[in-house]
Amino acid sequence: MRVRRSRLWLILLIVVQGGCAIFFVSDILLTVIGVRMSPISWQSREFLEIGAAVGLFLGVVLGWVAFRRTLADKHEAEQSLRNVRMAFVDHMDKRFADWGLTPAEHEVALFSVKGLSIQDIADLRNTSEGTVKAQCNAIYRKAGVTGRAQLMSVFLDDLLDSDKEFTGTPPR
């Protein structure tokens, strides 16, 4: 509903400003070229110009309203994204706790879910690749999965499962 109203505001804005622009440009062109269909009284001309000027002012006001709504929608979307991120991180932390991961395994699991390579994780943690591989194997065993893809699918399944909220229950 709000999107439809925003579109209507923008369409109205375009129509009003477009009509006013056409009026002023055509009036100037007709004067420069010297083509006038029939002269109109100066009172009628003044009313047309006042109407077009009011239309342009209205266009500015509607543009400001559309701008403010866009900023509000952007802020709302950013806040919603922050909330989802926080909920997902909380959910991962709960899963990791339910699986009994050590603090080091928790950190490795988080890096793994983020998609970092074994080498990258080892570099970040100042450990050897062998240590990270051993920690990954412990994580997979505790989570009941066979590898990184299945570990990531646990969280993807949680996100896609619309019948339940995030729970700390272990995967299948």
N, C-alpha and C positions, 0 to 999 in steps of 0.2 A: 504494500500500500504506500509506504513512504517513498519507495523507488518510483512508483507511478506518479506521485505528486511532484517529486523532484524533476522528472522528465517533463511534466506539464509546465512547471515553472520555466525550465530551460527553453521549451518550445515557445512559450509565450514571450520570453525574453527575445528570442531570435526573430519572431514575427514582428514584435513592436519595433525593435531597433532596425530591422530590415525594411519595414514599411516607411519609417522615418527617413532612413538613408536614401531610399528610392525617391521619396518626395523631394528632398533637398537636392540631390544630384540631378534628377530630371528637371527640376525648376531651373537650376543653374545652366544645364545643357540647353534647354529650350530657349533661355534668354541669350546665351552666347551664339547659338545657331540662328536665332531670330525667328524661330518657328513658334507661333502661339496659335492654338486652335481658335480660341475666342477670348478676348480680354475679360478678366473678372474684376469685380470691384475691389478697391483696396481694402475694404472691411473684410471681405471674404478671404482675401489673400492673407491678411493679418491673422484671422482666425485659424486658417490652415497652418500657418507658421507656428502659432502658439500651440496648436494641437500637436504638431510634429516635435516641437521643443519639449512639451510635456511628455510625449512618448519617449523621447531620448532620456529624459530624466527618470522616467519610470523604468526604462531599460537598465539604467545605472543602479537603481534601487533593487530591481529583480536580480541583477548580476551580483550585487552584494549579498542578497539573501541566498542565492545559489552557492556563492563562495563560502558563506558561513555554514551552510548545511553540509557542504563537502568537507569542511574542516571538522565539523562535529561527527560526521560519519567516519572519517579517518581516525579520529581520536577513539571513537567507540570500537572500531575494528582493532586498533592497536591494543586497547585494554582487553578486549576479548582474547586476542592472541596471547597476551601476557598471562591471562588466567588459565588458558589451555596449557601453555608451557609449564606453568607452576603445577597444575594438576597432573600433567604427564610425568614431570620430574618426581613429584610426590609418589605417584603410582610406581615408577621404577624403583625408587628407594624402598617402598614397601615390599615389592617383589624381591629385591635383593636381600632385604632383611628376612623375609620368609624362607628364602633359600639358604640362609645362614652364611652369606658371603662375608669374608673378612674385609677389613677396610681396604686392603690392597686389591683384593678381588673385586670389590665394589668399584674402585677407581678404574681397573682394567675393563670391567664389564661396561661401564659408562663410555669409556673411550671406544670400545669395540662396537657398541650400539651406534655411536656417532660415526662409525665407518673408518676409523683410523686403522692403519696397517699394524702388523705386529712390530715392525721396525719403528714406526712412528711412536707407538705406545712405549716401547723400550727406551727410545730417545727421550721422551717426555718424562719418564719415571726414573731415568738414569739407572736402568737395569739391563740385563742381557735379554736377547730375544728368547733364549731358552727359558728364562724365568717367566716371561710373559706367556709363552706357549704353555708352560705348566699351569700357570694361573688360569688361562683360558680353558684348559682341559678340566680343571677343578670347577670352574664356573658352569661349564656345559653339563658336567656330571650332576652338580647340585640342582641345576635348573631342569634336568631331565631331557636335555636336547643333545644333538650330536655335533653341532657346529654353530658358527656365527650366524648363518642364514636362518637356522631354526630359532636361535636366541632372539634375533630381530623379529622373526615372525610371531613369537609369543606376544611382543608388544604391539605389533601390527594387528594381530587377531583381537587383542584387547580393545584397540581403537575402533576396529570395524564391527565389533560385536555390539549391536545397538540394543540387544535385549537386556544387558546388564551394565551397571556402572563399573568403573575400575574396582577390582577387588584384589586382594592379596593372595588369592588361591593359586596354587601352582598350576602350570599348564597340564593338559591332558595327561 
